[in-house]
Amino acid sequence: MKKTKRATTKFAIVLGWIIVGLLLNHFKIGTNAFGIFGSLGTYFIYIGFVGMFVAGFTEVLRKDRAADERMQYVATKAMKLTFLVFVAVAFVIMVIDGINPITMPYHLFMSYLVSGILAVYYISYKILLRRY
């Protein structure tokens, strides 16, 4: 994907998040279950602005690198492994929740889950990179 097309796609997605957040706030859809943020719309707007910062920052610092087949193979293997770990962890969480309900706030639980998924991907990528 060319650099201009990639940047346009990133900023279009970010703009979409901001528009969705503004629409949710305008029609007063969403609850205040997100702790710091007043509603779901405010959360989407926040994510949109953070995404705009990250997209702009990565486009400025991005160097064009050629990805060989080995790197793509390792990344695909790491994604596959991460998905399998996620399914296994989701099953274990459902069983534990059935036995003893999880009382952790939803936003905290999801942030830990997303951080865990990213950590599993990073670790599996680094291990597979050494192996292949």
MITIDREN-987316 format. One record per atom (N, C-alpha, C): atom name; x, y, z; chain; residue number from 1; residue in three letters. Coordinates in nm, 2 decimals. Layout:
BEGIN
+--------+--------+--------+--------+------+------+------+
| gudren |   east |  north |     up | voke | gupa | doti |
+--------+--------+--------+--------+------+------+------+
|     CA |      X |      Y |      Z |    A |  NUM |  Ala |
...
+--------+--------+--------+--------+------+------+------+
***
This chain:
BEGIN
+--------+--------+--------+--------+------+------+------+
| gudren |   east |  north |     up | voke | gupa | doti |
+--------+--------+--------+--------+------+------+------+
|      N |   0.08 |  -0.12 |   0.00 |    A |    1 |  Met |
|     CA |   0.00 |   0.00 |   0.00 |    A |    1 |  Met |
|      C |   0.09 |   0.12 |   0.00 |    A |    1 |  Met |
|      N |   0.06 |   0.22 |  -0.08 |    A |    2 |  Lys |
|     CA |   0.14 |   0.34 |  -0.09 |    A |    2 |  Lys |
|      C |   0.12 |   0.42 |   0.03 |    A |    2 |  Lys |
|      N |   0.22 |   0.51 |   0.06 |    A |    3 |  Lys |
|     CA |   0.22 |   0.59 |   0.18 |    A |    3 |  Lys |
|      C |   0.10 |   0.68 |   0.19 |    A |    3 |  Lys |
|      N |   0.06 |   0.74 |   0.08 |    A |    4 |  Thr |
|     CA |  -0.05 |   0.84 |   0.08 |    A |    4 |  Thr |
|      C |  -0.18 |   0.76 |   0.10 |    A |    4 |  Thr |
|      N |  -0.20 |   0.65 |   0.04 |    A |    5 |  Lys |
|     CA |  -0.32 |   0.57 |   0.06 |    A |    5 |  Lys |
|      C |  -0.33 |   0.52 |   0.20 |    A |    5 |  Lys |
|      N |  -0.22 |   0.47 |   0.26 |    A |    6 |  Arg |
|     CA |  -0.22 |   0.42 |   0.40 |    A |    6 |  Arg |
|      C |  -0.25 |   0.54 |   0.49 |    A |    6 |  Arg |
|      N |  -0.20 |   0.65 |   0.47 |    A |    7 |  Ala |
|     CA |  -0.22 |   0.77 |   0.56 |    A |    7 |  Ala |
|      C |  -0.37 |   0.81 |   0.55 |    A |    7 |  Ala |
|      N |  -0.42 |   0.81 |   0.43 |    A |    8 |  Thr |
|     CA |  -0.56 |   0.85 |   0.40 |    A |    8 |  Thr |
|      C |  -0.66 |   0.75 |   0.47 |    A |    8 |  Thr |
|      N |  -0.62 |   0.62 |   0.46 |    A |    9 |  Thr |
|     CA |  -0.70 |   0.51 |   0.53 |    A |    9 |  Thr |
|      C |  -0.70 |   0.53 |   0.68 |    A |    9 |  Thr |
|      N |  -0.58 |   0.56 |   0.74 |    A |   10 |  Lys |
|     CA |  -0.57 |   0.57 |   0.88 |    A |   10 |  Lys |
|      C |  -0.66 |   0.69 |   0.93 |    A |   10 |  Lys |
|      N |  -0.64 |   0.80 |   0.86 |    A |   11 |  Phe |
|     CA |  -0.71 |   0.92 |   0.90 |    A |   11 |  Phe |
|      C |  -0.87 |   0.91 |   0.88 |    A |   11 |  Phe |
|      N |  -0.91 |   0.84 |   0.78 |    A |   12 |  Ala |
|     CA |  -1.05 |   0.81 |   0.75 |    A |   12 |  Ala |
|      C |  -1.11 |   0.73 |   0.86 |    A |   12 |  Ala |
|      N |  -1.04 |   0.63 |   0.91 |    A |   13 |  Ile |
|     CA |  -1.09 |   0.55 |   1.02 |    A |   13 |  Ile |
|      C |  -1.10 |   0.63 |   1.15 |    A |   13 |  Ile |
|      N |  -1.00 |   0.71 |   1.17 |    A |   14 |  Val |
|     CA |  -1.00 |   0.80 |   1.29 |    A |   14 |  Val |
|      C |  -1.11 |   0.90 |   1.29 |    A |   14 |  Val |
|      N |  -1.13 |   0.95 |   1.17 |    A |   15 |  Leu |
|     CA |  -1.24 |   1.05 |   1.15 |    A |   15 |  Leu |
|      C |  -1.38 |   0.98 |   1.17 |    A |   15 |  Leu |
|      N |  -1.38 |   0.85 |   1.13 |    A |   16 |  Gly |
|     CA |  -1.51 |   0.77 |   1.15 |    A |   16 |  Gly |
|      C |  -1.53 |   0.75 |   1.30 |    A |   16 |  Gly |
|      N |  -1.43 |   0.73 |   1.38 |    A |   17 |  Trp |
|     CA |  -1.45 |   0.71 |   1.53 |    A |   17 |  Trp |
|      C |  -1.50 |   0.84 |   1.59 |    A |   17 |  Trp |
|      N |  -1.45 |   0.95 |   1.54 |    A |   18 |  Ile |
|     CA |  -1.49 |   1.08 |   1.60 |    A |   18 |  Ile |
|      C |  -1.63 |   1.11 |   1.56 |    A |   18 |  Ile |
|      N |  -1.67 |   1.08 |   1.44 |    A |   19 |  Ile |
|     CA |  -1.81 |   1.11 |   1.39 |    A |   19 |  Ile |
|      C |  -1.91 |   1.02 |   1.47 |    A |   19 |  Ile |
|      N |  -1.87 |   0.89 |   1.49 |    A |   20 |  Val |
|     CA |  -1.96 |   0.80 |   1.56 |    A |   20 |  Val |
|      C |  -1.97 |   0.85 |   1.71 |    A |   20 |  Val |
|      N |  -1.86 |   0.90 |   1.76 |    A |   21 |  Gly |
|     CA |  -1.87 |   0.95 |   1.90 |    A |   21 |  Gly |
|      C |  -1.96 |   1.08 |   1.91 |    A |   21 |  Gly |
|      N |  -1.95 |   1.16 |   1.81 |    A |   22 |  Leu |
|     CA |  -2.03 |   1.28 |   1.81 |    A |   22 |  Leu |
|      C |  -2.18 |   1.25 |   1.79 |    A |   22 |  Leu |
|      N |  -2.21 |   1.15 |   1.70 |    A |   23 |  Leu |
|     CA |  -2.35 |   1.11 |   1.68 |    A |   23 |  Leu |
|      C |  -2.40 |   1.04 |   1.81 |    A |   23 |  Leu |
|      N |  -2.33 |   0.96 |   1.87 |    A |   24 |  Leu |
|     CA |  -2.37 |   0.90 |   2.00 |    A |   24 |  Leu |
|      C |  -2.40 |   1.00 |   2.11 |    A |   24 |  Leu |
|      N |  -2.31 |   1.10 |   2.12 |    A |   25 |  Asn |
|     CA |  -2.34 |   1.21 |   2.21 |    A |   25 |  Asn |
|      C |  -2.46 |   1.29 |   2.17 |    A |   25 |  Asn |
|      N |  -2.48 |   1.32 |   2.04 |    A |   26 |  His |
|     CA |  -2.59 |   1.40 |   2.00 |    A |   26 |  His |
|      C |  -2.72 |   1.34 |   2.03 |    A |   26 |  His |
|      N |  -2.73 |   1.21 |   2.00 |    A |   27 |  Phe |
|     CA |  -2.86 |   1.13 |   2.02 |    A |   27 |  Phe |
|      C |  -2.86 |   1.08 |   2.16 |    A |   27 |  Phe |
|      N |  -2.77 |   1.11 |   2.25 |    A |   28 |  Lys |
|     CA |  -2.76 |   1.06 |   2.39 |    A |   28 |  Lys |
|      C |  -2.78 |   0.91 |   2.40 |    A |   28 |  Lys |
|      N |  -2.70 |   0.84 |   2.32 |    A |   29 |  Ile |
|     CA |  -2.69 |   0.69 |   2.32 |    A |   29 |  Ile |
|      C |  -2.57 |   0.65 |   2.40 |    A |   29 |  Ile |
|      N |  -2.58 |   0.56 |   2.48 |    A |   30 |  Gly |
|     CA |  -2.46 |   0.51 |   2.56 |    A |   30 |  Gly |
|      C |  -2.48 |   0.55 |   2.71 |    A |   30 |  Gly |
|      N |  -2.42 |   0.47 |   2.79 |    A |   31 |  Thr |
|     CA |  -2.43 |   0.49 |   2.93 |    A |   31 |  Thr |
|      C |  -2.31 |   0.55 |   2.99 |    A |   31 |  Thr |
|      N |  -2.31 |   0.58 |   3.11 |    A |   32 |  Asn |
|     CA |  -2.19 |   0.63 |   3.18 |    A |   32 |  Asn |
|      C |  -2.12 |   0.52 |   3.25 |    A |   32 |  Asn |
|      N |  -2.10 |   0.40 |   3.19 |    A |   33 |  Ala |
|     CA |  -2.03 |   0.29 |   3.25 |    A |   33 |  Ala |
|      C |  -1.88 |   0.29 |   3.23 |    A |   33 |  Ala |
|      N |  -1.83 |   0.40 |   3.17 |    A |   34 |  Phe |
|     CA |  -1.69 |   0.40 |   3.14 |    A |   34 |  Phe |
|      C |  -1.61 |   0.49 |   3.23 |    A |   34 |  Phe |
|      N |  -1.64 |   0.49 |   3.35 |    A |   35 |  Gly |
|     CA |  -1.56 |   0.55 |   3.46 |    A |   35 |  Gly |
|      C |  -1.53 |   0.70 |   3.43 |    A |   35 |  Gly |
|      N |  -1.41 |   0.72 |   3.37 |    A |   36 |  Ile |
|     CA |  -1.37 |   0.86 |   3.35 |    A |   36 |  Ile |
|      C |  -1.45 |   0.93 |   3.25 |    A |   36 |  Ile |
|      N |  -1.49 |   0.86 |   3.14 |    A |   37 |  Phe |
|     CA |  -1.56 |   0.93 |   3.03 |    A |   37 |  Phe |
|      C |  -1.71 |   0.93 |   3.07 |    A |   37 |  Phe |
|      N |  -1.78 |   1.04 |   3.02 |    A |   38 |  Gly |
|     CA |  -1.92 |   1.06 |   3.05 |    A |   38 |  Gly |
|      C |  -2.01 |   0.96 |   2.98 |    A |   38 |  Gly |
|      N |  -1.97 |   0.92 |   2.86 |    A |   39 |  Ser |
|     CA |  -2.06 |   0.82 |   2.79 |    A |   39 |  Ser |
|      C |  -1.97 |   0.75 |   2.69 |    A |   39 |  Ser |
|      N |  -2.04 |   0.66 |   2.62 |    A |   40 |  Leu |
|     CA |  -1.97 |   0.59 |   2.51 |    A |   40 |  Leu |
|      C |  -1.93 |   0.68 |   2.40 |    A |   40 |  Leu |
|      N |  -2.01 |   0.78 |   2.37 |    A |   41 |  Gly |
|     CA |  -1.97 |   0.87 |   2.26 |    A |   41 |  Gly |
|      C |  -1.84 |   0.95 |   2.30 |    A |   41 |  Gly |
|      N |  -1.83 |   0.99 |   2.42 |    A |   42 |  Thr |
|     CA |  -1.71 |   1.07 |   2.47 |    A |   42 |  Thr |
|      C |  -1.59 |   0.97 |   2.46 |    A |   42 |  Thr |
|      N |  -1.61 |   0.85 |   2.49 |    A |   43 |  Tyr |
|     CA |  -1.50 |   0.75 |   2.48 |    A |   43 |  Tyr |
|      C |  -1.45 |   0.74 |   2.33 |    A |   43 |  Tyr |
|      N |  -1.55 |   0.73 |   2.24 |    A |   44 |  Phe |
|     CA |  -1.51 |   0.72 |   2.10 |    A |   44 |  Phe |
|      C |  -1.44 |   0.84 |   2.05 |    A |   44 |  Phe |
|      N |  -1.48 |   0.96 |   2.09 |    A |   45 |  Ile |
|     CA |  -1.42 |   1.08 |   2.06 |    A |   45 |  Ile |
|      C |  -1.27 |   1.08 |   2.11 |    A |   45 |  Ile |
|      N |  -1.26 |   1.04 |   2.23 |    A |   46 |  Tyr |
|     CA |  -1.12 |   1.03 |   2.29 |    A |   46 |  Tyr |
|      C |  -1.03 |   0.94 |   2.21 |    A |   46 |  Tyr |
|      N |  -1.09 |   0.82 |   2.18 |    A |   47 |  Ile |
|     CA |  -1.01 |   0.72 |   2.10 |    A |   47 |  Ile |
|      C |  -0.98 |   0.78 |   1.97 |    A |   47 |  Ile |
|      N |  -1.07 |   0.85 |   1.91 |    A |   48 |  Gly |
|     CA |  -1.04 |   0.91 |   1.78 |    A |   48 |  Gly |
|      C |  -0.93 |   1.01 |   1.78 |    A |   48 |  Gly |
|      N |  -0.93 |   1.10 |   1.88 |    A |   49 |  Phe |
|     CA |  -0.82 |   1.19 |   1.89 |    A |   49 |  Phe |
|      C |  -0.68 |   1.13 |   1.92 |    A |   49 |  Phe |
|      N |  -0.69 |   1.03 |   2.01 |    A |   50 |  Val |
|     CA |  -0.56 |   0.95 |   2.04 |    A |   50 |  Val |
|      C |  -0.52 |   0.88 |   1.91 |    A |   50 |  Val |
|      N |  -0.61 |   0.82 |   1.83 |    A |   51 |  Gly |
|     CA |  -0.58 |   0.76 |   1.71 |    A |   51 |  Gly |
|      C |  -0.52 |   0.86 |   1.61 |    A |   51 |  Gly |
|      N |  -0.57 |   0.98 |   1.61 |    A |   52 |  Met |
|     CA |  -0.52 |   1.08 |   1.52 |    A |   52 |  Met |
|      C |  -0.38 |   1.12 |   1.55 |    A |   52 |  Met |
|      N |  -0.35 |   1.13 |   1.68 |    A |   53 |  Phe |
|     CA |  -0.21 |   1.16 |   1.72 |    A |   53 |  Phe |
|      C |  -0.12 |   1.04 |   1.68 |    A |   53 |  Phe |
|      N |  -0.16 |   0.92 |   1.71 |    A |   54 |  Val |
|     CA |  -0.08 |   0.80 |   1.67 |    A |   54 |  Val |
|      C |  -0.06 |   0.79 |   1.52 |    A |   54 |  Val |
|      N |  -0.17 |   0.81 |   1.45 |    A |   55 |  Ala |
|     CA |  -0.16 |   0.80 |   1.30 |    A |   55 |  Ala |
|      C |  -0.06 |   0.91 |   1.24 |    A |   55 |  Ala |
|      N |  -0.08 |   1.03 |   1.29 |    A |   56 |  Gly |
|     CA |   0.01 |   1.13 |   1.24 |    A |   56 |  Gly |
|      C |   0.16 |   1.11 |   1.28 |    A |   56 |  Gly |
|      N |   0.18 |   1.06 |   1.41 |    A |   57 |  Phe |
|     CA |   0.31 |   1.04 |   1.46 |    A |   57 |  Phe |
|      C |   0.38 |   0.92 |   1.38 |    A |   57 |  Phe |
|      N |   0.30 |   0.82 |   1.35 |    A |   58 |  Thr |
|     CA |   0.36 |   0.70 |   1.28 |    A |   58 |  Thr |
|      C |   0.39 |   0.73 |   1.13 |    A |   58 |  Thr |
|      N |   0.31 |   0.82 |   1.08 |    A |   59 |  Glu |
|     CA |   0.33 |   0.85 |   0.94 |    A |   59 |  Glu |
|      C |   0.45 |   0.94 |   0.92 |    A |   59 |  Glu |
|      N |   0.48 |   1.03 |   1.02 |    A |   60 |  Val |
|     CA |   0.60 |   1.11 |   1.01 |    A |   60 |  Val |
|      C |   0.72 |   1.03 |   1.03 |    A |   60 |  Val |
|      N |   0.72 |   0.93 |   1.12 |    A |   61 |  Leu |
|     CA |   0.84 |   0.86 |   1.16 |    A |   61 |  Leu |
|      C |   0.86 |   0.73 |   1.07 |    A |   61 |  Leu |
|      N |   0.76 |   0.70 |   0.99 |    A |   62 |  Arg |
|     CA |   0.76 |   0.57 |   0.92 |    A |   62 |  Arg |
|      C |   0.87 |   0.57 |   0.81 |    A |   62 |  Arg |
|      N |   0.94 |   0.46 |   0.81 |    A |   63 |  Lys |
|     CA |   1.04 |   0.43 |   0.71 |    A |   63 |  Lys |
|      C |   0.99 |   0.32 |   0.62 |    A |   63 |  Lys |
|      N |   1.01 |   0.33 |   0.49 |    A |   64 |  Asp |
|     CA |   0.97 |   0.23 |   0.40 |    A |   64 |  Asp |
|      C |   1.06 |   0.11 |   0.42 |    A |   64 |  Asp |
|      N |   1.00 |   0.00 |   0.46 |    A |   65 |  Arg |
|     CA |   1.08 |  -0.12 |   0.48 |    A |   65 |  Arg |
|      C |   1.02 |  -0.23 |   0.39 |    A |   65 |  Arg |
|      N |   1.10 |  -0.31 |   0.34 |    A |   66 |  Ala |
|     CA |   1.05 |  -0.42 |   0.26 |    A |   66 |  Ala |
|      C |   1.03 |  -0.54 |   0.35 |    A |   66 |  Ala |
|      N |   0.91 |  -0.59 |   0.35 |    A |   67 |  Ala |
|     CA |   0.88 |  -0.71 |   0.43 |    A |   67 |  Ala |
|      C |   0.90 |  -0.84 |   0.35 |    A |   67 |  Ala |
|      N |   0.99 |  -0.92 |   0.39 |    A |   68 |  Asp |
|     CA |   1.01 |  -1.04 |   0.32 |    A |   68 |  Asp |
|      C |   0.91 |  -1.15 |   0.36 |    A |   68 |  Asp |
|      N |   0.92 |  -1.26 |   0.29 |    A |   69 |  Glu |
|     CA |   0.82 |  -1.37 |   0.32 |    A |   69 |  Glu |
|      C |   0.84 |  -1.43 |   0.46 |    A |   69 |  Glu |
|      N |   0.96 |  -1.43 |   0.51 |    A |   70 |  Arg |
|     CA |   0.99 |  -1.48 |   0.65 |    A |   70 |  Arg |
|      C |   0.91 |  -1.39 |   0.75 |    A |   70 |  Arg |
|      N |   0.92 |  -1.26 |   0.74 |    A |   71 |  Met |
|     CA |   0.86 |  -1.17 |   0.84 |    A |   71 |  Met |
|      C |   0.71 |  -1.19 |   0.83 |    A |   71 |  Met |
|      N |   0.65 |  -1.20 |   0.71 |    A |   72 |  Gln |
|     CA |   0.51 |  -1.22 |   0.69 |    A |   72 |  Gln |
|      C |   0.46 |  -1.35 |   0.75 |    A |   72 |  Gln |
|      N |   0.55 |  -1.46 |   0.73 |    A |   73 |  Tyr |
|     CA |   0.52 |  -1.59 |   0.78 |    A |   73 |  Tyr |
|      C |   0.51 |  -1.59 |   0.94 |    A |   73 |  Tyr |
|      N |   0.61 |  -1.52 |   1.00 |    A |   74 |  Val |
|     CA |   0.62 |  -1.52 |   1.14 |    A |   74 |  Val |
|      C |   0.51 |  -1.44 |   1.20 |    A |   74 |  Val |
|      N |   0.47 |  -1.33 |   1.13 |    A |   75 |  Ala |
|     CA |   0.36 |  -1.24 |   1.18 |    A |   75 |  Ala |
|      C |   0.23 |  -1.32 |   1.17 |    A |   75 |  Ala |
|      N |   0.21 |  -1.40 |   1.06 |    A |   76 |  Thr |
|     CA |   0.09 |  -1.48 |   1.05 |    A |   76 |  Thr |
|      C |   0.08 |  -1.59 |   1.16 |    A |   76 |  Thr |
|      N |   0.19 |  -1.65 |   1.18 |    A |   77 |  Lys |
|     CA |   0.20 |  -1.75 |   1.28 |    A |   77 |  Lys |
|      C |   0.17 |  -1.70 |   1.42 |    A |   77 |  Lys |
|      N |   0.22 |  -1.58 |   1.45 |    A |   78 |  Ala |
|     CA |   0.20 |  -1.51 |   1.58 |    A |   78 |  Ala |
|      C |   0.05 |  -1.47 |   1.59 |    A |   78 |  Ala |
|      N |  -0.01 |  -1.42 |   1.49 |    A |   79 |  Met |
|     CA |  -0.15 |  -1.39 |   1.49 |    A |   79 |  Met |
|      C |  -0.24 |  -1.52 |   1.52 |    A |   79 |  Met |
|      N |  -0.20 |  -1.63 |   1.45 |    A |   80 |  Lys |
|     CA |  -0.27 |  -1.75 |   1.47 |    A |   80 |  Lys |
|      C |  -0.26 |  -1.80 |   1.61 |    A |   80 |  Lys |
|      N |  -0.14 |  -1.80 |   1.67 |    A |   81 |  Leu |
|     CA |  -0.11 |  -1.84 |   1.80 |    A |   81 |  Leu |
|      C |  -0.19 |  -1.75 |   1.90 |    A |   81 |  Leu |
|      N |  -0.19 |  -1.62 |   1.88 |    A |   82 |  Thr |
|     CA |  -0.26 |  -1.52 |   1.97 |    A |   82 |  Thr |
|      C |  -0.41 |  -1.55 |   1.97 |    A |   82 |  Thr |
|      N |  -0.46 |  -1.58 |   1.85 |    A |   83 |  Phe |
|     CA |  -0.61 |  -1.61 |   1.84 |    A |   83 |  Phe |
|      C |  -0.64 |  -1.74 |   1.92 |    A |   83 |  Phe |
|      N |  -0.56 |  -1.84 |   1.90 |    A |   84 |  Leu |
|     CA |  -0.58 |  -1.96 |   1.98 |    A |   84 |  Leu |
|      C |  -0.57 |  -1.94 |   2.13 |    A |   84 |  Leu |
|      N |  -0.48 |  -1.87 |   2.17 |    A |   85 |  Val |
|     CA |  -0.46 |  -1.83 |   2.31 |    A |   85 |  Val |
|      C |  -0.58 |  -1.76 |   2.36 |    A |   85 |  Val |
|      N |  -0.63 |  -1.66 |   2.28 |    A |   86 |  Phe |
|     CA |  -0.75 |  -1.58 |   2.32 |    A |   86 |  Phe |
|      C |  -0.87 |  -1.67 |   2.33 |    A |   86 |  Phe |
|      N |  -0.89 |  -1.76 |   2.24 |    A |   87 |  Val |
|     CA |  -1.01 |  -1.85 |   2.25 |    A |   87 |  Val |
|      C |  -1.00 |  -1.94 |   2.38 |    A |   87 |  Val |
|      N |  -0.88 |  -1.99 |   2.41 |    A |   88 |  Ala |
|     CA |  -0.86 |  -2.07 |   2.53 |    A |   88 |  Ala |
|      C |  -0.89 |  -1.99 |   2.65 |    A |   88 |  Ala |
|      N |  -0.83 |  -1.87 |   2.66 |    A |   89 |  Val |
|     CA |  -0.85 |  -1.78 |   2.77 |    A |   89 |  Val |
|      C |  -1.00 |  -1.74 |   2.79 |    A |   89 |  Val |
|      N |  -1.06 |  -1.71 |   2.68 |    A |   90 |  Ala |
|     CA |  -1.21 |  -1.68 |   2.68 |    A |   90 |  Ala |
|      C |  -1.29 |  -1.79 |   2.74 |    A |   90 |  Ala |
|      N |  -1.25 |  -1.92 |   2.70 |    A |   91 |  Phe |
|     CA |  -1.32 |  -2.03 |   2.76 |    A |   91 |  Phe |
|      C |  -1.30 |  -2.04 |   2.91 |    A |   91 |  Phe |
|      N |  -1.18 |  -2.03 |   2.95 |    A |   92 |  Val |
|     CA |  -1.15 |  -2.04 |   3.09 |    A |   92 |  Val |
|      C |  -1.22 |  -1.93 |   3.17 |    A |   92 |  Val |
|      N |  -1.22 |  -1.80 |   3.11 |    A |   93 |  Ile |
|     CA |  -1.29 |  -1.69 |   3.18 |    A |   93 |  Ile |
|      C |  -1.44 |  -1.72 |   3.19 |    A |   93 |  Ile |
|      N |  -1.50 |  -1.78 |   3.09 |    A |   94 |  Met |
|     CA |  -1.64 |  -1.82 |   3.10 |    A |   94 |  Met |
|      C |  -1.67 |  -1.92 |   3.20 |    A |   94 |  Met |
|      N |  -1.58 |  -2.02 |   3.21 |    A |   95 |  Val |
|     CA |  -1.60 |  -2.12 |   3.32 |    A |   95 |  Val |
|      C |  -1.58 |  -2.06 |   3.46 |    A |   95 |  Val |
|      N |  -1.48 |  -1.98 |   3.47 |    A |   96 |  Ile |
|     CA |  -1.46 |  -1.92 |   3.60 |    A |   96 |  Ile |
|      C |  -1.57 |  -1.83 |   3.64 |    A |   96 |  Ile |
|      N |  -1.62 |  -1.75 |   3.54 |    A |   97 |  Asp |
|     CA |  -1.74 |  -1.66 |   3.56 |    A |   97 |  Asp |
|      C |  -1.86 |  -1.74 |   3.60 |    A |   97 |  Asp |
|      N |  -1.88 |  -1.86 |   3.54 |    A |   98 |  Gly |
|     CA |  -1.99 |  -1.94 |   3.58 |    A |   98 |  Gly |
|      C |  -1.99 |  -2.00 |   3.72 |    A |   98 |  Gly |
|      N |  -1.87 |  -2.03 |   3.77 |    A |   99 |  Ile |
|     CA |  -1.85 |  -2.08 |   3.90 |    A |   99 |  Ile |
|      C |  -1.86 |  -1.97 |   4.00 |    A |   99 |  Ile |
|      N |  -1.78 |  -1.86 |   3.98 |    A |  100 |  Asn |
|     CA |  -1.77 |  -1.75 |   4.07 |    A |  100 |  Asn |
|      C |  -1.78 |  -1.62 |   3.99 |    A |  100 |  Asn |
|      N |  -1.89 |  -1.55 |   3.99 |    A |  101 |  Pro |
|     CA |  -1.90 |  -1.43 |   3.90 |    A |  101 |  Pro |
|      C |  -1.79 |  -1.33 |   3.92 |    A |  101 |  Pro |
|      N |  -1.74 |  -1.28 |   3.81 |    A |  102 |  Ile |
|     CA |  -1.63 |  -1.18 |   3.81 |    A |  102 |  Ile |
|      C |  -1.69 |  -1.04 |   3.84 |    A |  102 |  Ile |
|      N |  -1.64 |  -0.98 |   3.95 |    A |  103 |  Thr |
|     CA |  -1.70 |  -0.85 |   3.99 |    A |  103 |  Thr |
|      C |  -1.62 |  -0.73 |   3.95 |    A |  103 |  Thr |
|      N |  -1.52 |  -0.75 |   3.87 |    A |  104 |  Met |
|     CA |  -1.43 |  -0.65 |   3.82 |    A |  104 |  Met |
|      C |  -1.51 |  -0.56 |   3.73 |    A |  104 |  Met |
|      N |  -1.49 |  -0.42 |   3.73 |    A |  105 |  Pro |
|     CA |  -1.56 |  -0.33 |   3.64 |    A |  105 |  Pro |
|      C |  -1.53 |  -0.37 |   3.49 |    A |  105 |  Pro |
|      N |  -1.63 |  -0.35 |   3.41 |    A |  106 |  Tyr |
|     CA |  -1.62 |  -0.40 |   3.27 |    A |  106 |  Tyr |
|      C |  -1.50 |  -0.32 |   3.20 |    A |  106 |  Tyr |
|      N |  -1.49 |  -0.19 |   3.22 |    A |  107 |  His |
|     CA |  -1.38 |  -0.12 |   3.15 |    A |  107 |  His |
|      C |  -1.24 |  -0.17 |   3.19 |    A |  107 |  His |
|      N |  -1.23 |  -0.20 |   3.32 |    A |  108 |  Leu |
|     CA |  -1.10 |  -0.25 |   3.37 |    A |  108 |  Leu |
|      C |  -1.07 |  -0.39 |   3.31 |    A |  108 |  Leu |
|      N |  -1.17 |  -0.47 |   3.31 |    A |  109 |  Phe |
|     CA |  -1.16 |  -0.61 |   3.26 |    A |  109 |  Phe |
|      C |  -1.12 |  -0.61 |   3.11 |    A |  109 |  Phe |
|      N |  -1.18 |  -0.52 |   3.03 |    A |  110 |  Met |
|     CA |  -1.15 |  -0.52 |   2.89 |    A |  110 |  Met |
|      C |  -1.01 |  -0.46 |   2.87 |    A |  110 |  Met |
|      N |  -0.97 |  -0.36 |   2.95 |    A |  111 |  Ser |
|     CA |  -0.84 |  -0.31 |   2.93 |    A |  111 |  Ser |
|      C |  -0.73 |  -0.41 |   2.96 |    A |  111 |  Ser |
|      N |  -0.75 |  -0.49 |   3.06 |    A |  112 |  Tyr |
|     CA |  -0.66 |  -0.60 |   3.09 |    A |  112 |  Tyr |
|      C |  -0.66 |  -0.70 |   2.98 |    A |  112 |  Tyr |
|      N |  -0.78 |  -0.73 |   2.93 |    A |  113 |  Leu |
|     CA |  -0.79 |  -0.83 |   2.82 |    A |  113 |  Leu |
|      C |  -0.71 |  -0.79 |   2.70 |    A |  113 |  Leu |
|      N |  -0.73 |  -0.66 |   2.65 |    A |  114 |  Val |
|     CA |  -0.67 |  -0.61 |   2.54 |    A |  114 |  Val |
|      C |  -0.52 |  -0.60 |   2.56 |    A |  114 |  Val |
|      N |  -0.47 |  -0.56 |   2.68 |    A |  115 |  Ser |
|     CA |  -0.33 |  -0.56 |   2.71 |    A |  115 |  Ser |
|      C |  -0.27 |  -0.70 |   2.71 |    A |  115 |  Ser |
|      N |  -0.35 |  -0.79 |   2.76 |    A |  116 |  Gly |
|     CA |  -0.30 |  -0.93 |   2.75 |    A |  116 |  Gly |
|      C |  -0.28 |  -0.99 |   2.61 |    A |  116 |  Gly |
|      N |  -0.38 |  -0.96 |   2.53 |    A |  117 |  Ile |
|     CA |  -0.37 |  -1.00 |   2.39 |    A |  117 |  Ile |
|      C |  -0.25 |  -0.94 |   2.32 |    A |  117 |  Ile |
|      N |  -0.23 |  -0.81 |   2.34 |    A |  118 |  Leu |
|     CA |  -0.11 |  -0.75 |   2.28 |    A |  118 |  Leu |
|      C |   0.02 |  -0.81 |   2.33 |    A |  118 |  Leu |
|      N |   0.02 |  -0.84 |   2.46 |    A |  119 |  Ala |
|     CA |   0.14 |  -0.90 |   2.52 |    A |  119 |  Ala |
|      C |   0.17 |  -1.04 |   2.47 |    A |  119 |  Ala |
|      N |   0.06 |  -1.12 |   2.45 |    A |  120 |  Val |
|     CA |   0.07 |  -1.25 |   2.39 |    A |  120 |  Val |
|      C |   0.12 |  -1.25 |   2.25 |    A |  120 |  Val |
|      N |   0.07 |  -1.15 |   2.17 |    A |  121 |  Tyr |
|     CA |   0.12 |  -1.14 |   2.03 |    A |  121 |  Tyr |
|      C |   0.26 |  -1.10 |   2.03 |    A |  121 |  Tyr |
|      N |   0.30 |  -1.00 |   2.11 |    A |  122 |  Tyr |
|     CA |   0.44 |  -0.96 |   2.11 |    A |  122 |  Tyr |
|      C |   0.54 |  -1.07 |   2.15 |    A |  122 |  Tyr |
|      N |   0.50 |  -1.14 |   2.25 |    A |  123 |  Ile |
|     CA |   0.59 |  -1.25 |   2.30 |    A |  123 |  Ile |
|      C |   0.60 |  -1.36 |   2.20 |    A |  123 |  Ile |
|      N |   0.48 |  -1.40 |   2.14 |    A |  124 |  Ser |
|     CA |   0.48 |  -1.51 |   2.05 |    A |  124 |  Ser |
|      C |   0.56 |  -1.46 |   1.92 |    A |  124 |  Ser |
|      N |   0.55 |  -1.34 |   1.88 |    A |  125 |  Tyr |
|     CA |   0.62 |  -1.29 |   1.76 |    A |  125 |  Tyr |
|      C |   0.77 |  -1.30 |   1.79 |    A |  125 |  Tyr |
|      N |   0.82 |  -1.25 |   1.90 |    A |  126 |  Lys |
|     CA |   0.96 |  -1.25 |   1.93 |    A |  126 |  Lys |
|      C |   1.01 |  -1.40 |   1.94 |    A |  126 |  Lys |
|      N |   0.93 |  -1.49 |   2.00 |    A |  127 |  Ile |
|     CA |   0.98 |  -1.63 |   2.01 |    A |  127 |  Ile |
|      C |   0.98 |  -1.69 |   1.87 |    A |  127 |  Ile |
|      N |   0.88 |  -1.67 |   1.79 |    A |  128 |  Leu |
|     CA |   0.87 |  -1.73 |   1.66 |    A |  128 |  Leu |
|      C |   0.98 |  -1.67 |   1.56 |    A |  128 |  Leu |
|      N |   1.01 |  -1.54 |   1.59 |    A |  129 |  Leu |
|     CA |   1.12 |  -1.48 |   1.51 |    A |  129 |  Leu |
|      C |   1.25 |  -1.54 |   1.53 |    A |  129 |  Leu |
|      N |   1.28 |  -1.59 |   1.65 |    A |  130 |  Arg |
|     CA |   1.40 |  -1.66 |   1.68 |    A |  130 |  Arg |
|      C |   1.40 |  -1.80 |   1.62 |    A |  130 |  Arg |
|      N |   1.28 |  -1.86 |   1.62 |    A |  131 |  Arg |
|     CA |   1.27 |  -2.00 |   1.58 |    A |  131 |  Arg |
|      C |   1.28 |  -2.01 |   1.42 |    A |  131 |  Arg |
|      N |   1.22 |  -1.92 |   1.35 |    A |  132 |  Tyr |
|     CA |   1.22 |  -1.93 |   1.20 |    A |  132 |  Tyr |
|      C |   1.32 |  -1.83 |   1.14 |    A |  132 |  Tyr |
+--------+--------+--------+--------+------+------+------+
***
